[in-house]
Amino acid sequence: MNFGSVSGSGGYGFRDNAGVIELKNSAGTWDPVATGTVGSSFVNDTGDTMTGSLVINASSATGTLDVQNSGSGRAGTFITSGATAALYVENTSGVANGMGVVAINNASVTGGGHAGSFTNTGAGNDESTIYAFHPGATATIYAENTNASGFGVYGVNTGNGVGIYGVNENDGHAGYFKSSAPAMATSTVYIESTSTSPDSALLGGDHAGTAGNLIKMGNGANPMFVVDRLGSVYASGTLYASDTLATQYVSSASIAGQTAFTATGGNANGIYINNPGTQGAPAQFIITSGGNSNPSVKASNAGPGHAGYFKTMGPSATASVYITTSSVTAGGKGLEVDHTGTGGPAALFTNSDTNNQNAVVQINTAAMLSGGRGLYVQHTGNLSSEAARFESTGNNLATSTVSIFTSSNNAAGMGLSVLQSGQGSYAGMFKTTDTGHSTATLFVTSDSDIVGGQGLVVEHTGVGGSAAILTTTDNTSSKPAVKISSNADSGSAYALQVTKYGNDAPAILAEISNNANATATVYATSNSANGNSALYGGNHSGNGKLMSLSSAGTEKFVVLNNGKIVIPDTNVAGTATIAGGTSCFTVNTGAVSGASIIMLTPAGGTDTFGGLRVTNKIAGVSFDACTLSGANAGANYPFNYLIIN
């Protein structure tokens, strides 16, 4: 039975085909009519609703169901309110390419949509957006992306569940992600989070099994990066902590206050590096920034152990710790030790091998400038502590506790220089506390053959104190405080030479402060049989006196430069003038006594008036000098006087 103008099989309508009732729509094909009520065995292609279930059973090699929509709506919508899946897909194919679901997006423009999108909009739903289960040995979910800007898997969850949830109960992978583009410049798996919660993490997991690793990544069949169940990290390559390597960094801690590596644990080693090879450095800590004032390595220990421990095992010929610096600033140090505690030294260097003849500490410097020092010790503390202490406790020691050698040929090169900038202590102190000690507390010797080579030079540039004080404090001692011996045979070699460059003080001051002393302040002896020898000798090339001896500040014995001996007492000399028109002049002086001899001599003038005479002498007050004739002087008449007592 046909409808329309065409009859037969070329038209459309109903027909009996060997007992099978078939139906054909306009421009359609003849198809069997399903068993049942005719009115409910088909739906209209537009605007119709199917109330029962639909079963499509085909054995064709083409698609069983093809749903297309060229508009902006969905090609298909599956909604269920039951306890089963809204869309259930089952594949029983035994071939390699038999897949349950294939989603293809042919949009060739940027942002052309996802090939598949699974969204969970239920706010109270804590189940997975995608739940994949496969008991086989292959991947539960296999996602492949060959487009540089696309996604292999894109999961979104707006509820309390997870975006993608994979379970594997066999030897396969619960999730498998693969990028097949050989020039891929992005990550195979990219994780992004906008959470502000401190408990959030880009990647997390819980390994509840009894074996296996937390993370295992490899290159081919070789594991390259592993995090085991205890949190230990194993890396077969270099562990970088630099943000300058675009694809090879582990830590980009480049903000002030960040730490590139932190290890906390009660009993574990913080860092353990073992190098069994003959090459390579086990550890290097380097700061390449010239403006960074922080240390390359900082070690702290709050316990009784060492903050750092360095040990060389075996017959090593190098240092256990080698420190070098190329700093050109004044504060650049190779090693600085700061001890802020109250116990123990700031640094301790020990040589426990009794057969080792080398120095416990050896310091070398190649500095050529005046400020370059081989050793510099500064003590800023107070009380009775020491800036440096050298002590030898072996009583059989046959060498010096401190030996100082210098090979300098410069006049300013010294084997030992001691500088004291304080006010109340010595620049150096040498003390022997053993009463049975029979050698010198300080022994100075020199083999120099040149004029400037001295055994000992003491220079005092201050205004107070003496250049040297040599004192014997034992009043029972019969030895001199100073003993100077010389075996020199040269006429210019002295046992003692004193040179004074000042103006007012004597070159030598010999003083006895004991007022009961019964011996000479200066005592000289000689056993020379040479007629040219003398107890005292000297050469005065200036204009001063050869000798001047005083008592209570008054000269009593004088040897002048010309060899004359003067024995002054209270003699007074002076000059005065008899004024013109007068015959006398009164000289006021307390040196006049009743027994004084006063001598007058003219000092100028042409009229002698027969000479000068002394009149009216008053003891302790004055005397008058007058013309001998008593006539007045026509002009000023100067004269000299000498009072001899």
C-alpha positions in Angstrom: 0.0 0.0 0.0 1.6 3.2 -1.2 1.1 6.8 -0.4 1.8 9.5 -3.0 2.0 9.2 -6.7 4.6 6.4 -6.9 3.4 2.9 -6.4 5.2 -0.4 -5.8 8.6 -0.8 -4.0 9.7 2.5 -5.4 7.2 4.4 -3.4 6.6 4.6 0.4 4.1 3.1 2.7 3.4 -0.5 4.0 4.0 -3.9 2.3 3.9 -7.6 3.0 7.3 -9.0 2.2 7.0 -12.8 2.5 5.1 -12.5 5.8 7.2 -9.6 7.2 5.4 -6.3 7.4 7.7 -3.5 6.4 7.5 0.2 6.6 9.1 2.9 4.4 9.1 6.6 4.8 9.4 9.1 2.0 13.1 9.1 0.8 13.7 6.2 3.2 14.2 2.4 3.0 11.9 -0.6 3.7 12.4 -1.7 7.3 10.6 -4.4 9.3 8.0 -3.2 11.7 8.8 -4.2 15.3 6.5 -6.7 17.0 3.8 -5.1 19.1 1.2 -2.4 18.8 1.7 -0.5 15.6 1.0 2.8 17.2 3.9 2.5 19.7 6.5 0.8 17.5 8.0 4.1 16.1 8.6 7.7 17.0 8.5 10.7 14.8 11.8 12.3 13.7 10.9 15.7 15.1 9.3 16.7 18.4 8.3 13.2 19.6 9.0 11.5 22.9 9.8 7.9 23.6 8.4 6.7 26.9 9.8 3.1 26.9 13.3 1.7 26.6 15.0 1.4 23.2 17.1 -1.6 22.3 19.1 -1.5 19.2 20.7 -4.9 18.2 22.8 -4.9 15.1 25.6 -6.9 13.7 26.7 -4.4 11.1 30.3 -3.3 10.8 29.2 0.3 10.7 27.9 2.4 13.5 24.9 1.0 15.4 23.6 4.4 16.4 24.5 7.6 14.7 23.2 10.8 16.4 24.1 14.2 14.8 23.1 17.8 15.5 24.4 20.6 13.2 22.9 23.3 15.4 24.1 24.7 18.7 22.3 22.2 20.9 23.5 18.8 22.1 23.6 15.8 19.7 22.4 13.6 22.5 21.4 14.0 26.2 21.2 11.1 28.7 19.6 11.8 32.0 18.8 9.3 34.8 17.6 9.8 38.3 18.1 6.2 39.3 21.0 4.3 41.0 22.4 3.2 37.6 24.5 5.0 35.0 22.9 7.7 32.8 24.9 6.2 30.0 26.1 2.6 30.1 28.5 1.4 27.4 29.7 -2.1 27.2 32.1 -3.6 24.7 32.6 -7.3 24.3 34.8 -7.1 21.3 37.9 -9.2 21.4 39.9 -7.2 18.9 42.6 -4.7 19.8 40.7 -1.6 18.7 37.4 -2.5 20.2 36.6 0.4 22.5 33.7 1.1 24.7 33.6 4.9 24.0 35.3 6.9 21.3 35.0 10.7 21.4 36.3 12.8 18.5 36.2 16.6 18.2 36.7 17.7 14.6 36.8 21.4 15.4 40.0 22.8 13.9 39.8 26.3 15.5 41.4 27.3 18.8 39.0 26.7 21.7 36.8 24.4 19.6 35.6 22.4 22.5 36.6 19.1 24.2 36.4 15.7 22.6 34.7 14.6 25.9 33.6 16.5 29.0 32.5 14.9 32.3 31.2 17.3 34.8 29.8 16.7 38.3 27.5 19.6 39.3 26.1 18.1 42.5 27.5 20.1 45.4 26.9 17.3 47.8 28.2 14.5 45.6 31.5 13.2 46.9 31.9 10.6 44.1 34.2 10.7 41.2 33.3 12.6 38.0 34.8 9.7 36.0 35.0 6.2 37.5 37.0 3.8 35.4 37.4 0.1 36.2 39.3 -2.5 34.3 40.6 -5.8 35.7 43.0 -6.4 32.8 46.7 -5.8 32.4 46.3 -2.6 30.3 45.4 1.0 31.3 42.1 1.6 33.0 41.9 4.9 31.2 43.9 5.5 28.0 44.1 9.1 26.8 46.1 10.2 23.8 46.6 13.7 22.5 48.4 14.5 19.3 47.6 18.3 19.3 50.0 20.7 21.0 47.2 22.7 22.5 44.7 20.0 23.3 44.2 17.8 26.3 44.5 14.0 26.6 42.2 14.1 29.7 40.4 17.1 31.0 38.5 16.5 34.3 36.5 19.2 36.1 34.9 18.7 39.5 32.9 21.5 41.2 31.7 19.4 44.1 33.5 17.6 46.9 34.7 14.6 44.9 37.6 14.3 42.4 37.9 15.3 38.8 39.3 12.0 37.7 39.3 8.8 39.7 41.0 5.6 38.4 41.1 2.2 40.0 43.2 -0.8 38.9 43.0 -4.2 40.6 45.6 -6.0 38.4 49.1 -5.3 37.0 48.0 -2.4 34.8 48.0 1.3 35.5 45.1 3.0 37.3 45.9 6.0 35.0 48.0 6.3 31.9 49.0 9.5 30.2 51.0 9.6 27.0 52.1 12.4 24.6 53.1 11.1 21.2 54.2 14.4 19.6 58.0 14.2 19.2 58.4 18.0 19.4 56.2 18.4 22.4 57.2 21.4 24.5 54.6 21.0 27.3 54.1 18.6 30.1 52.4 15.2 29.6 50.5 15.8 32.8 49.8 19.4 33.8 48.2 20.1 37.2 46.9 23.5 38.1 45.2 24.7 41.3 43.7 28.1 42.4 43.1 27.0 46.0 44.0 29.3 48.8 43.8 26.7 51.5 47.2 25.8 53.1 46.2 22.1 53.1 45.8 22.0 49.3 48.5 20.5 47.0 49.0 20.2 43.3 49.8 16.4 43.7 48.9 14.2 46.6 48.3 10.6 47.3 48.1 7.9 50.0 50.0 4.6 49.6 48.2 2.2 51.9 50.0 -0.9 50.7 52.8 -2.7 52.5 55.4 -2.3 49.8 56.2 -0.2 46.8 57.3 3.4 46.3 55.5 6.7 46.5 57.0 8.0 43.3 59.0 6.1 40.6 60.0 7.8 37.4 62.4 6.4 34.8 64.0 6.8 31.5 63.1 3.7 29.6 63.5 0.7 31.9 65.9 2.6 34.3 64.5 4.3 37.3 65.9 7.9 37.5 63.9 9.5 40.3 62.3 7.5 43.2 60.6 8.5 46.4 60.2 5.4 48.6 57.6 4.7 51.3 59.8 6.3 54.0 60.1 9.6 52.1 63.7 9.0 51.0 64.5 10.6 47.6 66.8 8.9 45.1 68.0 10.7 42.1 70.5 9.2 39.6 71.5 12.6 38.2 72.3 16.0 39.6 70.0 17.7 42.1 69.7 21.3 41.0 68.6 24.3 43.1 68.5 27.0 40.5 65.8 28.9 38.7 68.0 29.7 35.8 67.6 26.2 34.2 64.3 26.2 32.3 63.5 22.5 32.4 66.0 21.1 35.0 65.4 22.8 38.3 64.3 21.2 41.5 64.2 24.3 43.7 63.7 27.9 42.5 64.0 29.4 45.9 65.1 32.8 44.8 63.1 35.0 47.2 64.8 36.3 50.4 63.9 34.0 53.3 63.3 30.9 51.2 65.3 27.7 51.8 66.4 25.6 48.8 66.7 22.5 50.9 65.3 21.7 54.4 65.6 18.4 56.2 64.1 17.8 59.6 64.2 14.5 61.5 64.8 13.2 64.9 67.5 10.6 64.2 68.3 10.8 60.5 71.3 12.4 58.8 70.4 15.7 57.2 72.6 15.3 54.2 74.7 12.2 53.4 76.9 12.2 50.4 79.1 9.2 49.6 81.6 9.3 46.7 83.3 5.9 46.1 85.0 7.1 43.0 88.4 8.7 42.4 87.0 11.9 40.8 84.3 14.4 41.5 83.5 16.5 44.5 80.9 15.0 46.9 79.5 18.4 47.8 79.8 22.0 46.6 78.1 25.0 48.0 78.6 28.1 45.9 77.2 31.6 45.8 78.0 33.4 42.6 76.4 36.7 43.5 79.0 39.3 44.4 76.5 41.3 46.5 75.4 38.4 48.6 76.8 38.6 52.2 75.3 35.3 53.4 77.6 32.3 53.9 77.7 29.5 51.3 77.4 26.9 54.1 75.9 27.4 57.6 75.9 24.6 60.1 74.3 24.9 63.6 74.0 22.3 66.3 72.1 22.8 69.6 73.4 19.6 71.1 76.8 18.7 72.5 78.2 17.5 69.1 80.1 19.4 66.5 78.4 21.9 64.2 80.7 20.6 61.5 83.0 17.6 61.3 85.7 17.0 58.7 87.8 13.9 58.6 90.4 12.6 56.2 90.8 8.8 56.1 93.8 7.1 54.8 97.3 8.4 54.0 96.0 11.7 52.5 98.6 14.3 51.7 96.1 17.1 51.6 94.2 19.1 54.2 91.1 17.8 55.8 89.6 21.3 55.4 91.0 23.6 52.7 89.8 27.2 52.7 90.7 29.8 50.1 89.4 33.2 49.3 90.0 35.6 46.4 88.5 38.6 48.2 90.2 42.0 47.6 88.4 43.8 50.4 89.7 44.4 53.9 86.9 42.3 55.5 87.5 39.3 53.2 88.6 36.5 55.5 89.5 32.9 54.7 88.3 31.7 58.0 86.4 33.4 60.9 85.5 31.7 64.1 83.1 33.4 66.5 82.4 31.7 69.9 79.5 33.3 71.8 79.2 30.7 74.5 80.8 30.8 77.9 82.7 27.5 77.7 85.5 26.2 75.5 87.8 28.0 73.2 86.7 29.6 69.9 89.0 27.2 68.0 91.1 24.2 69.0 93.8 22.6 66.9 95.2 19.4 68.2 97.9 17.0 66.9 97.4 13.7 68.8 100.1 11.8 67.0 103.2 11.8 69.2 105.4 10.9 66.3 104.3 13.9 64.2 107.1 16.5 64.0 105.0 19.1 62.1 103.5 22.2 63.6 100.0 22.0 65.1 99.1 25.2 63.2 101.1 26.5 60.3 100.3 29.9 58.9 101.8 31.2 55.6 101.2 34.5 53.9 102.6 35.9 50.6 101.3 39.4 51.4 103.6 42.1 50.2 101.8 45.1 51.7 102.5 46.6 55.1 99.1 45.4 56.4 99.6 41.8 55.4 100.0 39.6 58.5 100.7 35.9 58.9 98.8 35.9 62.2 96.6 38.5 63.7 95.1 38.0 67.2 92.8 40.7 68.7 91.2 40.5 72.1 88.3 42.9 72.9 87.4 41.4 76.2 88.2 42.8 79.7 89.4 41.4 83.0 92.3 39.0 83.1 91.8 36.9 79.9 94.5 36.7 77.3 94.6 37.5 73.6 97.0 34.6 73.0 98.6 32.0 75.2 101.4 29.6 74.3 102.1 26.9 76.9 104.3 23.8 76.9 103.5 21.2 79.5 106.3 18.7 78.7 109.1 19.2 81.3 111.6 17.5 78.9 110.9 20.1 76.2 114.3 21.2 74.7 112.9 23.9 72.4 111.2 27.2 73.0 107.5 27.3 73.8 107.3 30.0 71.1 109.9 30.2 68.3 109.8 33.2 65.9 111.9 33.3 62.8 112.3 35.9 60.2 114.4 36.0 57.0 113.6 39.6 56.2 116.4 41.7 54.9 114.4 44.9 55.4 115.4 47.2 58.2 111.8 47.3 59.4 111.4 43.5 59.3 111.0 42.2 62.8 110.8 38.7 64.2 108.5 39.9 67.0 106.6 43.2 67.4 104.4 43.8 70.4 102.1 46.8 70.5 100.2 47.9 73.6 97.6 50.6 73.0 96.2 50.6 76.5 97.4 52.6 79.5 97.8 50.2 82.4 99.6 47.1 81.2 102.9 46.0 79.6 103.4 45.6 75.9 105.2 42.3 76.8 105.9 40.4 80.0 108.4 37.6 80.6 108.2 35.9 83.9 109.8 32.8 85.5 107.9 31.4 88.4 110.2 28.5 89.2 112.6 29.6 92.1 115.1 27.0 91.0 115.3 28.4 87.5 119.0 29.2 86.8 118.8 30.7 83.3 117.6 34.1 82.2 113.9 34.9 82.1 114.6 36.6 78.7 117.5 35.6 76.6 118.4 37.7 73.5 121.2 36.9 71.2 122.3 38.3 67.9 124.9 37.1 65.3 124.8 40.3 63.2 128.1 41.6 61.9 126.8 44.9 60.7 126.6 48.2 62.7 122.8 48.2 63.0 122.5 44.7 64.2 121.5 44.8 67.9 120.6 42.2 70.4 117.9 44.3 72.0 116.4 47.7 71.2 114.0 49.4 73.5 112.2 52.5 72.1 109.9 54.7 74.1 108.0 57.3 72.1 105.6 58.4 74.8 105.8 61.3 77.2 105.4 59.3 80.4 107.3 56.4 81.8 110.7 55.1 81.0 112.0 53.3 78.0 113.0 50.3 80.2 112.9 49.5 83.9 115.1 46.7 85.2 114.3 45.9 88.8 115.3 43.4 91.4 112.6 43.2 94.1 114.3 40.7 96.4 116.1 42.8 99.0 118.3 39.8 99.9 119.7 39.5 96.4 123.4 40.3 96.0 123.2 40.4 92.2 122.9 43.7 90.2 119.6 44.6 88.7 121.4 45.1 85.4 124.6 43.3 84.3 126.1 44.1 80.9 129.0 42.2 79.6 131.0 42.6 76.3 134.0 40.7 74.9 134.4 43.2 72.0 138.1 44.2 71.4 137.3 47.1 69.1 137.9 50.6 70.4 134.4 51.6 69.4 132.6 48.7 71.0 131.1 49.5 74.4 129.5 47.3 77.0 126.9 50.1 77.4 126.2 53.1 75.1 123.5 55.6 76.0 122.4 58.3 73.4 120.1 61.2 74.4 118.4 63.2 71.7 116.3 65.4 74.0 117.1 68.9 75.3 116.6 69.0 79.1 116.9 65.5 80.6 120.2 63.8 81.2 121.4 60.8 79.1 121.7 58.7 82.3 120.0 59.2 85.6 121.3 57.0 88.4 119.1 57.2 91.5 119.0 55.5 94.9 115.6 56.0 96.6 116.7 54.4 99.9 117.8 57.2 102.2 119.8 54.8 104.3 122.0 53.7 101.5 125.7 53.8 102.4 127.2 53.1 99.0 127.8 55.1 95.9 124.9 55.7 93.6 127.2 54.9 90.7 130.1 52.6 91.3 132.6 51.8 88.7 135.5 49.2 88.9 138.2 48.3 86.5 141.2 45.9 86.6 142.9 47.3 83.5 146.6 47.8 83.8 146.7 50.0 80.7 147.8 53.5 81.4 145.2 54.9 79.0 142.3 53.3 80.9 140.0 55.3 83.1 137.0 54.6 85.4 135.2 57.4 83.6 135.8 58.8 80.2 134.0 60.8 77.6 134.1 63.2 74.7 132.0 66.3 74.7 131.8 67.8 71.2 129.3 70.5 72.2 129.6 73.7 74.3 128.3 72.4 77.6 130.1 71.5 80.8 132.1 68.3 81.0 130.7 67.6 84.5 128.2 69.2 86.9 127.4 67.8 90.3 124.7 69.4 92.5 123.4 69.0 96.0 119.8 69.7 96.8 119.4 71.3 93.3 122.5 73.6 93.6 125.7 73.0 91.7 128.6 72.2 93.9 131.2 70.9 91.5 131.6 71.9 87.9 134.2 71.0 85.2 133.9 73.5 82.3 134.3 72.7 78.7 137.8 74.2 78.8 138.9 71.9 81.6 138.6 74.5 84.5 137.1 73.2 87.7 134.5 75.5 89.4 133.3 74.9 92.9 130.4 77.3 93.3 128.5 77.8 96.6 126.0 80.7 96.8 128.0 83.0 94.6 125.9 85.5 92.6 127.0 87.5 89.5 125.2 90.3 87.8 125.2 93.6 85.9 123.9 97.0 87.0 124.3 100.7 85.9 125.1 103.9 87.8 122.9 106.5 86.2 124.3 109.7 84.8 124.2 112.6 87.4 124.5 110.1 90.4 127.4 108.6 92.2 125.8 105.3 93.6 123.4 102.4 92.6 121.7 100.1 95.1 121.8 96.4 94.1 119.0 94.5 95.9 119.9 90.8 96.5 119.4 88.4 99.3 122.8 86.8 98.6 124.6 89.5 100.6 125.8 88.4 104.0 128.2 90.0 106.5 131.1 87.9 105.2 130.3 88.3 101.5 133.1 89.5 99.2 131.8 91.7 96.5 133.9 92.4 93.4 133.0 95.3 91.0 134.4 95.8 87.5 133.5 98.6 84.9 131.4 97.3 82.0 131.8 100.4 79.8 132.2 104.3 79.9 135.2 106.5 79.6 135.4 108.1 83.1 136.6 105.5 85.7 136.3 108.0 88.6 139.3 106.3 90.1 137.4 103.0 90.2 134.4 101.6 92.0 133.7 100.8 95.6 131.1 99.0 97.8 129.3 101.0 100.5 126.3 100.5 102.8 126.2 96.6 102.7 123.0 95.3 104.3 123.0 91.5 105.0 120.2 89.6 103.1 119.0 92.9 101.6 121.3 94.9 99.4 124.6 96.7 98.8 125.5 100.1 97.2 128.1 100.4 94.3 129.6 103.9 94.1 132.3 105.8 92.2 135.6 105.6 94.1 136.0 109.5 94.1 132.4 110.1 95.1 131.8 112.3 92.0 128.7 112.0 90.0 128.8 110.1 86.6 128.5 112.3 83.6 126.6 109.5 81.8 125.3 106.1 82.5 128.1 103.9 83.8 127.5 100.1 83.7 129.4 97.7 85.9 129.6 94.0 86.7 129.5 92.5 90.2 130.3 89.1 91.8 129.2 88.2 95.3 131.4 85.5 96.8 130.1 83.8 100.0 
